[in-house]
Amino acid sequence: MKLDDSARALIGSGADATLVTINADGSPQVSMVWVALQSTPEGDELVSAHLAEYQKTRNIRRDPRVALTIAAPTQPGQQTQYLAIRGTARIVEGGAPELLTELAQALLGSSEHFPPPNSPDGLLTRIRIDRVGGVGPWAT
């Protein structure tokens, strides 16, 4: 699936997202992650980077169903818009420091202090977008 221009603009060069994965007992596991939007021949994917194995990555290896939300900047007097995505994730070995450098520049304004020097190759979570919703022009 390819996101529309309004959703692409919201994500921009990177965004904070709430990622929900499924624990082994069926309960939700919630994490904040930085995401980038990358286009592939099959459509757009959201990509996040991790320097180590975490509960969210173990959950994705076991059950690839995920949900994400990205909140838009608030506008006084208006309901907060948000992009809601359901997708199918996969874990890819390596590439975390490079993506984190890009995202730190976009989200923090500098990659001087993050990721740390000599970071491990880490992992990428690549999320195929299966469904888009939320409140905003992307949901119409």
Disulfide bonds with the S-S distance in Angstrom:
none
